[in-house]
């Protein structure tokens, strides 16, 4: 399992490294800082091209520096 901080790669996707990135529909685990817990869900893309995490209930828009696991 890889763990690190998200950044935007050259293609505009959120990534942990050159080989681990999310283009939409893939599983991801993010660290929710308010609750101080790891949450498992999927990466989706909205109609404006922004990527977000969802577990089917909660929605968190991805941003550079967000702790994540793959």
Secondary structure by P-SEA (a helix, b strand, c coil): cbbbbbbbcccccccccccccccccbbbbbbbccccbbbbbbbbbccccccccccccbbbbbcccccccc
